[in-house]
């Protein structure tokens, strides 16, 4: 059942079973798996730079002090891979993820492919594997990017994996964080249901100020 995302319409859903025989009961249930994988293709953050981030030395270290201070999934993006380096005030919204941005995730998947957090800020929205991030199957996985600036965010676009497994992103929480890691606002990601299109989703934040980081995470309530 896909209805109910963000508590908005539609409020009904019909399913065509094309004549399933020998039915005696109908059951609706939740199956809660306490562990999840988080995977995404790209994140774009648009807004206006309003200042520098004091004390940030861009040493390639990124962690989430609130969720997992000892996370091993640290990674950085080099200036040559940057989407666009716009770290001075401009007349209108532009991409805020530049060469000084640092991405990290709760873990890097233990498999033969390389799927670090930085894949989601390399400017490539291609959603097929292995051009996506990938955590281990774990409790409450997360991904974040530290912008190395303070900005007023107008919108964020999230690109999902497209060749399979898109539901790994469904119902994840997108959060805008202050320099002190306070959650300024959040939205639930609705794409990925049944692993079908659409494979991107844009969120209009209408000018949220004092943003230093963007975080995407699952919160599993068992």
Secondary structure, DSSP 8 states (H G I E B T S, - for coil): --TTGGG-S--------S---S-----------S-B----SEEEEEEEEEE--TT----S---BTTTBTT-S-B----GGG-S----S--SS-EE---TT-EEEES---SSSS---GGGGGSS----STTSS----SBTT-EEEEEEEEEEEEEEEEEE---SS-GGGSTT-EEEEE-TT--EEEEEE--TTGGG-S--EEEEEEEEEEEEEEEEEE-----
